[in-house]
Amino acid sequence: MISTYASKTLPNTTNSANSRISNQIDNHCIKRALHFLRIPFIVIILITLFECSIGNLPFWSSVTGSTDSISAHNDIGSGIRRLASGGILITDPSEAYLEVTSDGSSPYIRLEPAIIKKKDKNNNLISNINVLVEANKYLSEPQSTNTASLDPSLLKLPKQAVGKSCIVRVWLQHPIGSILNIEDSRANVRVPFRWSWGRVLILAIFAFLVTLWNPWSKLWKIKLNTHSLIQRCCFAASLLPFIAVGLITIFWNLRNATPMHFYTNGNYAYDFDQYAHTADALLKGQVHLNLPVPNELEHLQNPYDPTARNNLLNHSVQHMYWDYAYYKGHWYSYFGVLPAILLFLPYRIISRLWTPEGSMLPTTVATIIFLIGFLIAGSLLVIRIIEQTSKKVSLGTTSIVLALFFITSNTVYLWFRTSFYSVPMAASLFFTSLGLWCYLGFNRTHSLLNIVLGSFFIALNLGCRPTFSIAVLFAL
């Protein structure tokens, strides 16, 4: 009897024990999973809160916008003409504006794309619109928007005019003969709520870097080894996202960029294609630029007198170029010529394969090319300095030093401020870092070659940003 009872209860006891063990394992796995996922879950909540609040400030600040419009079409300046086929033609840049009334309920202006009634192959509509917004005699900073975009950016009123009823003039900053993809401008607009995956990605990358550099990260335990194939591949992989973004920016600007010419009546003419103009001049075997010179300036007794120049501006004299040098009836560029020779001139020649007279290279493209070069050369320079300074540096320290190097070298600013002022700076950063990398590669076997190459790259600064040439002192 006893043996029979034991044989019946033993399987039940075994099954019960196995069930408890299985439950314990399941509970342990759930706890570990929750422990692992708690940080990503918190990060997702914080990113969502940021995107819905700070990321959508334009939505919250314009939620009271009345959306009222006094008329179906804007009043326009005498310098523009509406085309029957659709779009706006610039006939006089000094009087090219759209006029709309704002009741102060929204700080934003929206440009509506043209209604194309008849396609004309000869009319190339410009969708990337550059403007200045004037309200209550206050002028905004230069702004731009792409009317062909699915989500075009809005234009901001000058800060002094926000919340006030006013007449708004949207000055179109394009040269004569330009055909713009614009129908009208609208004030009192409500900005739609936008979920920006690009901004979310940036925040996610920031959170990833915080996780990567926390005190418990394994990066602090792995030593830098420049001979390791795995570390070299990881280094290349870390640069690829930046290079990919740079290449996308380059191709987009090559397809969509427009001449950076800004004209406002009674003000200087701003032309930010200085390097392209320099390249065109060099192609013609001259050093002066092919820009029009006003007769009034030529006949001034002293063309360098600021008071006399301001008097010309007060009389609406056009083609008074800002940041150009005037000398004996011609305009000159006093910026280093090397970027024009290396990039702008070859592009003008090569682009003749698909455009009869060639095309201007956008300054954004030149800046990004030099910044990509600086990203690679600067990284190699920092790693070489670390390697020669200490043999026991961790990957965590190396990665932080690299990040701080690029932040403090003004790279972030140059990446987002790709005007022609950034071109010589980005070029000199590239040439200087490349030259210093060659200097630090000095050894008994290749001593002369490294010194020659380093000095050559440093000397190139004389054609970009001459002050960077002081780096040649590192060769001593």
C-alpha positions as CSV (number, residue, x, y, z in Angstrom):
1,M,0.0,0.0,0.0
2,I,2.7,2.4,1.0
3,S,4.8,1.8,-2.2
4,T,1.7,2.2,-4.3
5,Y,0.8,5.5,-2.6
6,A,4.4,6.8,-3.0
7,S,4.4,5.9,-6.7
8,K,1.3,7.9,-7.2
9,T,2.4,11.0,-5.3
10,L,6.0,11.1,-6.6
11,P,5.1,12.3,-10.2
12,N,2.8,15.0,-8.7
13,T,5.6,16.3,-6.4
14,T,8.1,16.3,-9.3
15,N,5.7,18.2,-11.6
16,S,5.0,20.7,-8.9
17,A,8.7,21.3,-8.4
18,N,9.3,21.7,-12.1
19,S,6.4,24.1,-12.3
20,R,7.9,26.2,-9.5
21,I,11.3,26.3,-11.1
22,S,9.7,27.2,-14.5
23,N,7.8,30.0,-12.9
24,Q,10.9,31.3,-11.1
25,I,12.8,31.3,-14.4
26,D,10.0,33.1,-16.2
27,N,9.8,35.7,-13.4
28,H,13.5,36.2,-13.5
29,C,13.5,36.6,-17.3
30,I,10.6,39.1,-17.0
31,K,12.4,41.1,-14.3
32,R,15.6,41.2,-16.3
33,A,13.8,42.3,-19.4
34,L,12.0,45.0,-17.5
35,H,15.3,46.1,-15.9
36,F,16.9,46.2,-19.4
37,L,14.0,48.1,-21.1
38,R,13.3,50.6,-18.4
39,I,15.9,53.1,-19.6
40,P,14.8,52.9,-23.3
41,F,11.2,53.3,-22.1
42,I,12.1,56.4,-20.1
43,V,14.1,57.8,-23.1
44,I,11.1,57.2,-25.4
45,I,8.8,59.1,-23.0
46,L,11.2,62.0,-22.7
47,I,11.7,62.3,-26.5
48,T,8.0,62.2,-27.0
49,L,7.4,64.9,-24.4
50,F,10.1,67.1,-26.0
51,E,8.7,66.6,-29.5
52,C,5.2,67.4,-28.5
53,S,6.2,70.5,-26.5
54,I,9.4,72.3,-27.4
55,G,9.6,70.6,-30.8
56,N,6.2,72.1,-31.8
57,L,6.5,75.6,-30.3
58,P,5.4,77.1,-33.7
59,F,2.2,75.1,-33.4
60,W,1.5,76.3,-29.9
61,S,2.4,79.9,-30.6
62,S,0.1,80.1,-33.7
63,V,-2.8,78.0,-32.4
64,T,-4.9,81.3,-32.1
65,G,-4.2,82.3,-35.7
66,S,-7.3,83.6,-37.4
67,T,-6.4,82.4,-40.9
68,D,-8.2,85.5,-42.2
69,S,-7.3,86.9,-45.6
70,I,-8.5,90.3,-46.8
71,S,-8.4,89.4,-50.5
72,A,-7.8,86.3,-52.7
73,H,-4.6,87.8,-54.2
74,N,-1.9,90.0,-52.7
75,D,-1.0,93.4,-53.7
76,I,2.3,93.2,-55.6
77,G,5.2,95.6,-56.2
78,S,5.9,97.1,-59.6
79,G,9.0,94.9,-59.9
80,I,7.1,91.6,-60.3
81,R,4.5,90.4,-62.8
82,R,2.1,87.5,-62.6
83,L,2.4,85.1,-65.6
84,A,-0.6,83.7,-67.4
85,S,1.0,80.2,-67.2
86,G,1.5,80.5,-63.5
87,G,4.3,81.9,-61.3
88,I,5.8,85.3,-60.7
89,L,8.4,87.0,-62.9
90,I,11.0,89.4,-61.4
91,T,11.3,92.5,-63.6
92,D,12.9,94.8,-61.0
93,P,14.5,93.3,-57.9
94,S,14.3,96.7,-56.1
95,E,10.5,96.6,-56.2
96,A,9.8,92.9,-56.0
97,Y,7.5,92.3,-53.1
98,L,4.1,90.8,-52.1
99,E,2.0,92.7,-49.6
100,V,-0.4,91.1,-47.1
101,T,-2.2,92.3,-44.0
102,S,-1.5,90.6,-40.6
103,D,-3.9,91.0,-37.7
104,G,-1.3,89.9,-35.2
105,S,-2.9,86.6,-34.4
106,S,0.1,84.6,-35.8
107,P,3.8,85.4,-36.1
108,Y,4.2,83.4,-39.3
109,I,3.7,83.9,-43.1
110,R,3.2,81.2,-45.6
111,L,4.0,81.3,-49.3
112,E,1.6,79.4,-51.5
113,P,3.0,77.6,-54.6
114,A,1.9,78.8,-58.1
115,I,-1.1,77.4,-59.8
116,I,0.4,76.1,-63.1
117,K,-2.2,76.7,-65.8
118,K,0.1,76.0,-68.8
119,K,3.4,74.2,-68.8
120,D,6.2,76.0,-70.5
121,K,9.4,74.1,-71.0
122,N,11.3,77.4,-71.4
123,N,10.2,78.7,-68.0
124,N,12.2,77.1,-65.2
125,L,10.2,77.7,-62.0
126,I,12.4,78.4,-58.9
127,S,10.9,76.8,-55.8
128,N,13.7,77.6,-53.4
129,I,12.6,81.1,-52.5
130,N,14.8,83.6,-50.7
131,V,13.0,86.5,-49.0
132,L,13.2,89.4,-46.5
133,V,10.0,90.0,-44.4
134,E,9.2,93.7,-43.6
135,A,6.6,94.7,-41.1
136,N,6.1,98.1,-39.3
137,K,9.3,99.3,-41.0
138,Y,11.2,96.4,-39.3
139,L,13.1,94.0,-41.5
140,S,13.7,90.3,-40.7
141,E,16.9,88.3,-41.3
142,P,17.2,86.7,-44.7
143,Q,14.9,83.7,-44.9
144,S,14.2,80.9,-47.4
145,T,11.5,78.3,-48.1
146,N,10.8,75.8,-50.7
147,T,7.3,76.1,-52.0
148,A,7.4,72.8,-53.9
149,S,8.1,70.9,-50.7
150,L,5.4,68.7,-49.2
151,D,6.1,70.5,-45.9
152,P,7.4,74.0,-46.7
153,S,8.9,76.0,-43.9
154,L,7.1,79.1,-42.8
155,L,8.5,82.7,-42.8
156,K,8.8,84.6,-39.5
157,L,7.7,88.1,-38.9
158,P,10.3,90.5,-37.4
159,K,10.3,90.2,-33.6
160,Q,9.2,93.8,-33.2
161,A,6.0,93.2,-35.2
162,V,4.9,90.0,-33.5
163,G,1.4,90.3,-32.0
164,K,0.6,93.5,-33.7
165,S,-1.6,94.4,-36.7
166,C,0.6,95.5,-39.6
167,I,1.1,95.6,-43.3
168,V,3.6,92.9,-44.3
169,R,5.8,93.0,-47.3
170,V,7.6,89.9,-48.4
171,W,10.6,91.0,-50.5
172,L,11.6,88.5,-53.1
173,Q,15.4,88.3,-53.2
174,H,16.1,87.0,-56.7
175,P,17.7,88.6,-59.7
176,I,15.9,90.1,-62.7
177,G,14.3,87.5,-65.0
178,S,13.8,84.9,-62.3
179,I,10.4,83.0,-62.4
180,L,9.3,82.0,-58.9
181,N,7.0,79.2,-57.9
182,I,4.7,81.5,-55.9
183,E,1.0,82.4,-56.1
184,D,0.5,84.5,-53.0
185,S,1.6,85.0,-49.4
186,R,-0.7,84.3,-46.5
187,A,-0.6,85.9,-43.0
188,N,-2.5,84.8,-39.8
189,V,-1.6,81.2,-40.5
190,R,-1.8,78.3,-38.1
191,V,1.2,76.1,-38.1
192,P,0.2,72.4,-38.2
193,F,1.4,70.0,-35.6
194,R,4.5,68.2,-37.0
195,W,6.2,65.1,-35.8
196,S,9.8,65.4,-37.0
197,W,11.5,62.1,-37.3
198,G,14.7,63.9,-38.0
199,R,14.6,65.7,-34.7
200,V,13.6,62.4,-33.0
201,L,16.6,60.7,-34.6
202,I,18.9,63.5,-33.3
203,L,17.6,63.1,-29.8
204,A,17.9,59.3,-30.0
205,I,21.5,59.7,-31.1
206,F,22.1,62.0,-28.2
207,A,20.6,59.5,-25.8
208,F,22.8,56.7,-27.4
209,L,25.9,58.8,-26.8
210,V,25.0,59.3,-23.2
211,T,24.6,55.6,-22.8
212,L,27.8,55.0,-24.7
213,W,29.8,57.3,-22.4
214,N,28.3,56.4,-19.1
215,P,30.8,55.4,-16.4
216,W,29.8,51.7,-16.7
217,S,30.4,51.5,-20.5
218,K,32.7,48.9,-21.8
219,L,34.4,51.5,-23.9
220,W,36.4,52.6,-20.9
221,K,37.9,49.1,-20.6
222,I,39.0,48.7,-24.2
223,K,42.3,50.2,-25.1
224,L,42.9,52.1,-28.4
225,N,44.7,50.0,-30.9
226,T,45.2,51.6,-34.3
227,H,46.4,48.2,-35.7
228,S,43.2,46.4,-34.9
229,L,41.1,45.7,-38.0
230,I,37.9,45.7,-35.9
231,Q,38.6,49.1,-34.4
232,R,39.5,50.5,-37.8
233,C,36.2,49.2,-39.2
234,C,34.3,50.7,-36.2
235,F,36.0,54.0,-36.8
236,A,35.0,54.0,-40.5
237,A,31.5,53.0,-39.6
238,S,31.2,56.0,-37.1
239,L,32.1,58.4,-39.9
240,L,29.8,57.0,-42.5
241,P,26.5,58.6,-41.2
242,F,28.1,62.1,-41.3
243,I,29.6,61.4,-44.8
244,A,26.2,60.1,-46.0
245,V,24.4,63.2,-44.7
246,G,27.0,65.4,-46.4
247,L,26.7,63.6,-49.7
248,I,22.9,63.9,-49.6
249,T,23.2,67.6,-48.9
250,I,25.6,68.0,-51.8
251,F,23.4,66.2,-54.3
252,W,20.3,68.1,-53.1
253,N,22.0,71.5,-53.5
254,L,23.4,70.6,-56.9
255,R,19.8,69.9,-58.1
256,N,17.9,72.7,-56.2
257,A,20.3,75.5,-55.2
258,T,19.6,79.0,-56.7
259,P,22.0,82.0,-57.1
260,M,22.4,83.7,-53.7
261,H,21.6,87.2,-54.8
262,F,19.7,89.6,-52.5
263,Y,18.4,93.0,-53.5
264,T,16.5,95.5,-51.4
265,N,15.7,99.0,-52.5
266,G,17.8,101.6,-50.7
267,N,20.2,99.0,-49.4
268,Y,23.4,97.2,-50.4
269,A,23.2,94.3,-52.9
270,Y,24.1,91.0,-51.3
271,D,25.7,88.5,-53.6
272,F,27.0,85.4,-51.9
273,D,28.4,83.7,-55.0
274,Q,31.8,85.4,-54.7
275,Y,33.8,82.2,-55.4
276,A,31.7,81.3,-58.4
277,H,32.2,84.9,-59.8
278,T,36.0,84.5,-59.1
279,A,36.1,81.2,-61.0
280,D,34.2,82.9,-64.0
281,A,36.7,85.7,-64.0
282,L,39.7,83.3,-64.0
283,L,38.2,81.4,-66.9
284,K,38.2,84.6,-68.9
285,G,41.8,85.4,-68.0
286,Q,41.0,88.3,-65.7
287,V,41.0,89.0,-61.9
288,H,38.1,91.5,-61.8
289,L,34.6,90.2,-61.5
290,N,31.9,90.4,-64.1
291,L,29.5,92.4,-62.0
292,P,27.8,95.7,-63.1
293,V,29.3,98.9,-61.6
294,P,26.8,101.8,-61.2
295,N,27.8,105.0,-63.1
296,E,27.1,107.0,-60.0
297,L,29.8,105.1,-58.1
298,E,32.4,105.5,-60.9
299,H,31.9,109.3,-60.9
300,L,32.3,109.8,-57.2
301,Q,35.3,111.9,-56.3
302,N,36.1,109.4,-53.5
303,P,34.3,106.1,-54.0
304,Y,35.6,104.9,-50.7
305,D,33.8,107.6,-48.7
306,P,31.1,105.9,-46.6
307,T,29.0,109.0,-46.5
308,A,29.0,109.3,-50.3
309,R,28.1,105.6,-50.7
310,N,25.2,105.9,-48.2
311,N,24.0,108.9,-50.2
312,L,23.9,106.7,-53.3
313,L,21.9,104.1,-51.4
314,N,19.5,106.7,-50.3
315,H,18.9,107.5,-53.9
316,S,18.2,103.8,-54.7
317,V,21.3,103.3,-56.7
318,Q,21.5,99.6,-57.6
319,H,24.5,97.2,-57.8
320,M,26.2,98.6,-54.7
321,Y,27.7,95.3,-53.6
322,W,28.3,94.4,-50.0
323,D,31.7,92.8,-49.1
324,Y,33.2,93.3,-52.5
325,A,36.2,95.5,-53.2
326,Y,35.8,98.4,-55.7
327,Y,38.9,99.5,-57.6
328,K,39.1,101.6,-60.8
329,G,35.8,100.7,-62.3
330,H,35.7,97.0,-61.4
331,W,34.5,94.8,-58.5
332,Y,37.0,92.4,-56.9
333,S,36.8,89.6,-54.4
334,Y,39.4,89.8,-51.6
335,F,38.8,86.2,-50.3
336,G,41.4,83.5,-50.9
337,V,41.4,82.2,-54.5
338,L,42.2,78.6,-53.8
339,P,38.7,77.2,-53.3
340,A,37.7,78.9,-56.6
341,I,40.6,77.1,-58.3
342,L,40.0,73.7,-56.7
343,L,36.2,73.4,-56.8
344,F,34.3,76.2,-58.5
345,L,36.4,76.6,-61.7
346,P,36.5,72.8,-62.4
347,Y,32.7,72.5,-61.8
348,R,32.0,75.3,-64.2
349,I,34.0,73.5,-66.9
350,I,32.6,70.0,-66.2
351,S,29.0,71.3,-66.0
352,R,29.3,72.4,-69.6
353,L,28.8,68.8,-70.5
354,W,25.0,69.2,-69.6
355,T,24.6,73.0,-69.6
356,P,25.9,75.1,-72.5
357,E,27.6,77.8,-70.4
358,G,28.2,75.7,-67.3
359,S,26.7,76.1,-63.9
360,M,27.8,77.8,-60.7
361,L,28.9,75.5,-57.9
362,P,26.7,76.3,-54.8
363,T,28.8,77.5,-51.9
364,T,27.1,74.9,-49.6
365,V,28.5,72.1,-51.7
366,A,32.1,73.5,-51.4
367,T,31.7,73.9,-47.7
368,I,30.4,70.4,-47.2
369,I,33.2,68.9,-49.3
370,F,35.9,70.6,-47.2
371,L,34.1,69.7,-44.0
372,I,34.0,66.0,-45.0
373,G,37.7,66.2,-45.7
374,F,38.3,67.8,-42.3
375,L,36.1,65.2,-40.6
376,I,38.4,62.4,-41.9
377,A,41.8,64.3,-41.6
378,G,40.9,65.8,-38.2
379,S,40.0,62.4,-36.8
380,L,43.2,60.8,-38.1
381,L,45.2,63.8,-36.6
382,V,43.6,63.4,-33.1
383,I,44.1,59.7,-33.1
384,R,47.7,60.1,-34.0
385,I,48.2,62.7,-31.3
386,I,46.6,60.4,-28.7
387,E,48.6,57.4,-29.9
388,Q,51.9,59.3,-29.6
389,T,51.0,60.8,-26.2
390,S,49.9,57.7,-24.3
391,K,49.8,53.9,-25.0
392,K,47.0,53.2,-22.5
393,V,44.1,55.4,-23.7
394,S,40.7,53.8,-23.8
395,L,38.2,54.0,-26.7
396,G,35.9,56.0,-24.4
397,T,38.5,58.7,-23.9
398,T,39.4,58.7,-27.6
399,S,35.7,59.1,-28.7
400,I,35.1,61.9,-26.3
401,V,38.3,63.7,-27.4
402,L,37.2,63.4,-31.0
403,A,33.7,64.8,-30.3
404,L,35.1,67.7,-28.3
405,F,37.7,68.4,-31.0
406,F,35.1,68.8,-33.7
407,I,32.7,70.8,-31.5
408,T,35.4,73.3,-30.4
409,S,36.8,73.7,-33.9
410,N,33.5,75.3,-35.0
411,T,32.5,72.4,-37.2
412,V,28.9,72.3,-36.0
413,Y,28.4,76.0,-36.8
414,L,30.1,75.6,-40.3
415,W,27.9,72.6,-41.1
416,F,24.7,74.5,-40.6
417,R,26.0,77.9,-41.8
418,T,27.2,77.0,-45.2
419,S,27.5,80.5,-46.6
420,F,30.5,81.6,-48.6
421,Y,32.1,82.9,-45.4
422,S,32.4,79.3,-44.3
423,V,34.2,78.1,-47.4
424,P,37.8,79.4,-46.6
425,M,37.4,78.4,-42.9
426,A,36.4,74.8,-43.8
427,A,39.1,74.6,-46.4
428,S,41.8,75.8,-44.0
429,L,40.6,73.4,-41.3
430,F,41.0,70.5,-43.8
431,F,44.4,71.6,-45.1
432,T,45.8,72.4,-41.6
433,S,44.7,69.1,-40.1
434,L,46.1,67.2,-43.0
435,G,49.4,69.0,-42.8
436,L,49.7,68.4,-39.1
437,W,48.9,64.8,-39.6
438,C,51.8,64.6,-42.0
439,Y,54.1,66.4,-39.6
440,L,53.3,63.9,-36.8
441,G,54.0,61.0,-39.1
442,F,57.6,62.1,-39.0
443,N,60.1,59.2,-38.6
444,R,63.6,58.3,-39.7
445,T,62.3,56.4,-42.8
446,H,60.0,59.0,-44.3
447,S,61.1,62.2,-42.6
448,L,61.6,64.3,-45.7
449,L,58.4,63.2,-47.4
450,N,56.3,64.0,-44.3
451,I,57.9,67.4,-43.9
452,V,57.4,68.3,-47.6
453,L,53.8,67.1,-47.6
454,G,53.0,68.8,-44.3
455,S,54.5,72.1,-45.4
456,F,52.7,71.9,-48.7
457,F,49.2,71.5,-47.1
458,I,49.9,74.2,-44.5
459,A,51.1,76.5,-47.3
460,L,47.7,76.1,-49.1
461,N,46.2,78.1,-46.2
462,L,47.7,81.2,-47.9
463,G,45.0,80.8,-50.6
464,C,42.2,80.2,-48.0
465,R,42.6,81.5,-44.5
466,P,46.2,82.8,-44.2
467,T,46.1,83.0,-40.4
468,F,46.1,79.1,-40.3
469,S,49.6,79.2,-41.8
470,I,51.0,79.7,-38.3
471,A,50.6,75.9,-37.9
472,V,53.9,75.6,-39.8
473,L,55.7,76.3,-36.5
474,F,54.9,72.7,-35.5
475,A,57.5,71.6,-38.1
476,L,60.3,73.2,-36.1
